[in-house]
Amino acid sequence: MSDPIIHTDPATGLPANTAAVFLTLGAALVALYATGGTTEYGRPTFHWVCLGCGDRSHYPDKRATVRGRANGHAGECRAIPLPTSVYEGVPR
């Protein structure tokens, strides 16, 4: 299974539709963002992605579940943010 392409907001560098951001131990960011889909109960679904190590959720879920996983990752990840110049020309 390939990971979905994450569209970013050019003004912030965060994924489009970001709802929350968590700080990792290494000062990188973990973004929680809406997928545009819904749960079986009609609630919006979310994913998370770490902008430091690149880890991410692979399945959409309700906000509370994904938020807990994103926050848990942020509490353990020691990746530091890459300099902006490293991202230029690299698909994310």
N, C-alpha and C positions, 0 to 999 in steps of 0.2 A: 504494500500500500504506500502510495506516495503522499507526502504531506501537502496540504493545500497551500496555495500561494497566499501570502499575507499582504494585503494592500495597506500601505502606510500613508499617514497624513503628512504631506510635505512640510507643513508648518511646525509639527512637533516631532516627527520621526517615529511616532508611536503607531501601532496598528489603527486603521480606521475603526471607528465605533468603540474606542477604548472607554471602559467604564470605571476602571480602577488601576492604580499602579502601585507596586510594592518594591521596596528597596532590598536588594540582596546584601549579604554580609560583606561582599566585595564592592559594593556601591553601584552595581548594575541594576537595571530595572526589569521587573516582571510585569507584563501588561495583561490585564483581563479585558477581553473585548467580545462584543456581541457578534454572533455569526450570521444573523439575519434569519435563522431558522427558529423553529418553535418545538417545545416538548409535546408529548401526547396530550397535555392539558392546556396547550395554547400559550404557555409561558416562553419568553425568549431564551435561546440557548447561547452559551458562551464557550470560549476557548481561552487558554493562557499561553504566553510565550515568554521565555527569558531572553532578554536582549544581551545578556552576558555570555552564557554558555550555549544558547540556542535550543535548549530543551523546551518542550511544549506539550500541551495536551493533544491527544490524538482523536478523542471523541467528544463531541459537543454534549453539554449537560446543563442543568439549571444553574443559575448564578451562584447560589449558596454553595453548591458542591464544588464548582470550579474555583470559586474564590478561596475556599479552604485549601485546595490543592496548590493554587498559585502562591498563597501565603506560606504554606508549608515548604514549597521549593525555595522561596525567597529566604526563609529562615535557615536554610542549609547550604545554599549556593555561595561559593566563594569566588566566582568568576568576577573579573573586573571589566568595566566597560571598555570596548575597543575604541581607539581614536576614530573620529569621524572619517578621516582620510582612508581608513581601512575599508569602510563600507562602500566607498564610491565604486560603482561599476559591479558590485557584488549583489546578485539576486538574493533576497531574503524571503 
